[in-house]
Amino acid sequence: MNTTGISDTARRIRREIIEMAYRSGGPHVGSALSCADIMATLYDGVLRLEPWEQRDIFILSKAHAAMSLYAALAIKGILDAKSLESYCRDRGALPAHLDRFSAPGIECSAGSLGHGLNIGLGMAYGFNRQRCDRRVFILIGDGESQEGSVWEGALFAPRLGLGNVTVIMDYNNLQGYGRPREICGFEPVQAKWEAFGWQVVLTDGHDCQALLRALTAASDGRPRIVIANTVKGKGVSFMEDQLIWHYYTVTTEHHDRALRELA
């Protein structure tokens, strides 16, 4: 598959993230930018979305990066693009963390880290029980992997035979207060997931072709995790790998400079 279109979608997602962050004065810009290529690859090349009633499920467990999902859904025409203007604003339609009743394509409410993974595993188990071929894709953060509920799900999914699940870890090596290894290290991450019985794939989280290969590879019957190496703030040079952009807000100067880079 030609990934030029996917790369263009990723750029559009990043532009929408900057616009939403600027209008709202809200945080989490770096977290949203780091997974833009993952979102674009999922929605342009991986997820089955038609018929809608039989769609694949995508859950953004690191829900503070909601801007990336809203942008992807708007670009695909699933969510009304006009609603992006109300993101994280008084009486707005789109909250800063996900609410499944806010718009189409938001499959579960999330925000408390570690919950989305297990909600997704429950959905996948239900699909298996119904003998349908719907798949579940779940995006988690690397810092989120410090939550005990993540490892409970990681232990249980192979026992349930959830070969219809793919977890993607947005491994940008920065969380709210520093590097994961400085706060509560979880390495060796590949070996741990393998030991728990998962099929583990490592990839560059900003290479759309590599992501596409990783996410569409044939299942070996086990649940799969794609560890996607990313950069927080990717695509905007002055935000890349900078802790401050977990919480910092986008000023007019930041907005204009970022959009020039993303033109």
SVG drawing of the C-alpha trace seen along z (x, -y; Angstrom):
<svg xmlns="http://www.w3.org/2000/svg" viewBox="-25 -35 41 55">
<polyline fill="none" stroke="black" stroke-width="0.4" points="0.0,0.0 1.2,-3.5 1.7,-5.3 2.0,-8.8 -1.7,-9.4 -1.2,-8.1 1.7,-10.5 -0.4,-13.4 -3.2,-12.4 -0.7,-12.4 0.4,-15.9 -3.3,-17.1 -3.8,-15.5 -0.9,-17.4 -2.2,-20.7 -5.6,-20.0 -3.9,-19.2 -2.1,-22.6 -5.3,-24.4 -7.3,-22.7 -4.6,-23.3 -4.3,-26.9 -8.1,-27.6 -8.6,-25.8 -5.4,-26.8 -5.2,-23.2 -2.2,-20.9 -1.1,-17.5 0.1,-18.7 3.3,-16.6 1.4,-13.4 -1.1,-13.9 1.6,-14.7 3.6,-11.6 0.9,-9.2 -0.3,-11.1 1.4,-8.7 -0.1,-5.7 -3.6,-7.3 -3.2,-8.0 -2.0,-4.5 -4.8,-2.9 -7.6,-5.0 -6.2,-5.1 -4.8,-1.6 -5.8,0.9 -9.2,0.5 -12.3,1.9 -14.9,-0.8 -17.6,0.4 -20.2,1.5 -20.2,-0.6 -22.1,1.9 -19.3,4.5 -16.4,2.0 -13.1,2.8 -12.8,1.1 -10.1,-1.4 -9.6,-2.5 -7.3,-5.3 -6.4,-4.3 -3.9,-7.2 -7.0,-9.5 -5.1,-12.7 -4.0,-12.5 -7.7,-12.9 -6.9,-15.6 -5.2,-13.1 -8.2,-10.8 -10.7,-13.7 -8.6,-14.9 -8.4,-11.5 -12.2,-11.0 -12.9,-14.4 -10.6,-13.8 -12.3,-10.5 -15.7,-12.1 -16.8,-10.1 -17.0,-13.1 -18.3,-16.6 -15.2,-18.7 -16.9,-21.7 -17.0,-20.2 -13.2,-20.4 -13.6,-24.1 -15.4,-23.3 -12.6,-21.0 -12.0,-21.6 -14.1,-24.7 -17.1,-25.7 -20.2,-23.9 -18.1,-22.3 -18.9,-19.0 -15.5,-17.4 -13.9,-17.0 -10.2,-17.0 -10.5,-13.3 -12.7,-10.9 -16.4,-10.5 -18.0,-7.8 -21.3,-9.8 -19.7,-12.9 -19.2,-11.8 -19.3,-8.8 -16.1,-6.8 -15.4,-7.3 -15.7,-3.7 -15.2,-4.1 -14.8,-6.8 -11.2,-7.0 -8.7,-9.2 -7.8,-7.2 -4.8,-5.4 -4.8,-1.7 -8.6,-1.3 -8.9,-1.4 -6.8,1.7 -9.0,3.9 -12.2,2.5 -10.8,3.4 -9.9,6.9 -13.5,7.3 -14.8,6.3 -12.5,8.6 -13.6,11.5 -17.2,10.7 -16.5,10.7 -14.9,14.1 -17.9,15.5 -20.1,14.2 -17.9,15.9 -17.5,12.7 -14.4,11.4 -14.3,7.9 -10.9,6.9 -9.8,4.5 -6.9,2.1 -5.8,0.3 -3.3,-2.5 -1.5,-2.8 1.3,-5.0 4.6,-3.9 4.1,-5.8 0.7,-4.2 2.5,-0.8 3.3,-1.7 -0.4,-1.0 -1.0,2.4 -4.2,2.9 -2.1,3.0 -0.2,6.0 -3.3,7.7 -4.7,7.4 -1.4,8.5 -1.5,11.7 -5.1,12.5 -5.4,11.9 -3.3,14.9 -5.3,17.1 -8.5,16.0 -7.0,16.6 -7.5,13.1 -5.8,13.3 -8.2,10.5 -6.4,7.9 -3.6,5.6 -2.1,3.2 0.1,0.4 2.4,-1.2 3.3,-4.8 6.8,-4.5 7.9,-8.2 10.0,-7.9 8.5,-10.9 5.7,-11.1 4.3,-13.9 7.2,-14.3 10.2,-12.9 11.6,-9.7 9.7,-6.5 13.0,-5.0 13.4,-8.0 9.9,-7.4 9.0,-3.7 10.9,-1.8 9.3,1.1 12.2,2.4 12.9,4.8 9.5,4.1 9.8,6.5 10.9,9.4 8.1,8.8 5.3,8.9 6.8,12.0 7.0,13.7 3.3,13.0 2.6,14.8 2.1,12.0 3.4,11.7 5.7,8.7 6.6,6.5 9.0,3.6 8.7,0.8 9.4,-2.9 6.2,-4.7 6.8,-7.5 7.4,-5.2 4.0,-4.7 5.2,-1.8 6.7,0.0 3.7,-0.7 1.4,0.7 3.5,3.9 3.4,4.3 -0.3,3.7 -1.4,5.9 0.9,8.9 -0.8,12.2 -1.8,13.1 -0.2,16.2 -3.2,16.7 -1.8,14.8 -2.7,11.2 -0.2,8.9 1.6,5.8 3.3,3.4 5.9,1.4 6.2,-1.8 9.2,-3.9 8.1,-7.6 9.2,-11.1 7.0,-13.3 6.0,-16.4 7.0,-14.8 6.6,-17.0 7.2,-20.3 10.9,-20.9 10.8,-23.0 8.3,-20.5 10.2,-17.3 11.4,-15.3 10.7,-18.3 9.0,-17.4 7.5,-20.9 5.1,-20.0 3.3,-17.5 1.5,-20.4 2.6,-23.7 0.0,-25.7 0.2,-26.9 0.6,-30.7 0.1,-32.6 3.8,-32.5 4.0,-28.8 0.9,-28.3 2.2,-30.2 5.6,-28.7 4.3,-25.1 1.9,-25.6 4.7,-26.9 6.7,-23.7 3.6,-21.5 2.7,-23.3"/>
</svg>
